Amino acid sequence: MAQLGSVKAAAEAVSLTQPALTLGLAKLERQLGCRLFDRRPDGVVATPKGLIMASRAAAAFDQLGRGARDAFKGRSRLFARPENLMTSAQLRAFLALADHGSFAQAAGATGLSQPTVHRAVRDFEQVGGVTLAKRRGRTVQLTSAGRHMARGVRLAAAEIAAGIADLGEGAGTGLSRIVVGSMPLARARVLPGAIAAFQREPTRATLTVVEGAWRDLIDPLIDGILDMVVGALRDEVPQGLEQRPLFQDVLVVVARAGHPLLGTRPTLEELARYEWVVGQVGTPLRIQWEAMFNGRPLPIAPIECGSTLVIRAVLADSDLLTLLSPDQVAVEMGAGILTSIGDPVGHTVRTVGLTTRSGWRPTAGQAAFVRLLQAAGDHKLQQI
């Protein structure tokens, strides 16, 4: 309606009667607590808030269309206008099934009966002529088509949620939600610093931090479950993602405070005489550790571990060495439990930054948090 400027034209475009569209719009305005359109004798004109929601709604339909194209390949009629072919009940039921993995749990999450959820999902499949989910015992697993469609639905839902947040933030109510994926390097100082600063901002939001390795966080980011991921950047990222650097981190060799190498500047040969705790094969820390020895025989590494918490405890009670960012063990170093050995390993520089979806349009709260992350990164750079 924002584009057509007419209730009649909009009703025809979405295959509804004018009274049904008018009632639906009135209900939406009551729910949002604001007027979206001004009625005039010659038609309707979107208010500023109406334009915000119209833009977000258009982006949501684009996401649905993209999900449908990927899921229902070769059936062009399904994604030409997905809003005409997918009901909100079908989308809601399908997404609940995708999130919970069973019809029983999906029913509990939506408040619908199991037969209703089952029928909605199967009707959805019949529209596309593609199986979206298959039973595996008591659970349900999405097919490849189902995963594509679920991604489109989640991203569409994220756009609508962002639109609602935009309206709330404009009124000073702060309805935004921020979900941040955090990799190890971000957890020590930069992310906590940004979170603490954000709590002092006038724009408030519910902030959730999800910890994990890159491989655990990247798919949720692509699917719209996460808004951003903070951590060590990769040389290559999947299509549809973009990275921005925050700061560079130089690694050090870390050991217990009473280690025999304490106070020395050991050579690589001397370092190789000790056993190490390292990351798993293919992780950035493992790659940096291997590169540090520059083709020499690698030291014995009896422990492969990605948990900084576990590594710190192991080092404190042994003569093992590891390669870490000073930020990750700053508390233990300050307490005299752990220490760095020798000089920083100059060539082991990692860029820590922010990864988001390409074309992501943050809400005011999300944008404010990104600015604070950048400020925390700038402060870190000044300390190096």
Helices and strands as residue ranges (DSSP letters): H 7-13, H 18-32, E 37-40, E 43-46, H 48-71, H 77-80, G 82-84, H 88-100, H 103-110, H 114-128, E 133-136, E 139-142, H 144-170, E 176-182, H 184-187, H 190-198, E 205-211, H 214-223, E 228-232, E 241-250, E 252-256, H 268-271, E 277-278, H 284-292, E 303-304, H 308-316, E 322-324, G 326-329, H 330-334, E 338-341, E 349-357, H 364-383
